Amino acid sequence: MNFLAHAWLARGGSDDFLYGNLIADGVKGSDLSAWPLEVASGIRHHRRVDAFVDTHPVVLAVRRRAPQEYRRYAGIALDLVWDHFVARELALDQLPSHLVQRSYRVLSHRPAPARLERMIPALVAQDWLHRYADFDFTCDAVRGIGRRLSGPNRLAALVPWLEEDYAALEQDFYRLWPAVAKALEVAPDGP
């Protein structure tokens, strides 16, 4: 799961908790003592979501379908694809713009970890959370992340597979998302 899914799953918590969920990929290590309690709780929640998703039988089966030479990178691409389906699903329910605006406000008014400091302003300015609903935009985001990795762009090499496997990925999402939401969504009264 990527930014939008993590925001959705954390929406019932405080702004600090939401912030922790949104920046967790930019935070290294297990010592979170430098972070305020709710932010650290959000980072841990994000990591629980990732661990749940990465080991879920649906995701394991999808990764086995990925081209063998790029399987190591498939998880990164799938995180964005899951956000695409979350955005599409939530758009059907009129994606709560207040959640997106709240996420942008939280990200804009706090410093991002060094690993995300260039990406966060672009995410907000270019409205990525709404734009994930467009699969072409999602594929461009996959390619963009691949450009930031060292060596050849292995994520870009996965895009043709994502396009060809789209219908199956959509079915996989509809098997995965209810399990994730049921197991890891934060209740409205907090984490």
Secondary structure, DSSP 8 states (H G I E B T S, - for coil): --HHHHHHHHTTS-HHHHHHHHHGGG--SS--TTS-HHHHHHHHHHHHHHHHHHTSHHHHHHHHHS-GGGHHHHHHHHHHHHHHHHHHHHHHT---HHHHHHHHHHHHTS---GGGTTHHHHHHHTTHHHHTTSHHHHHHHHHHHHHHSSSS-HHHHHHHHHHHTHHHHHHHHHHHHHHHHHHH---TT--
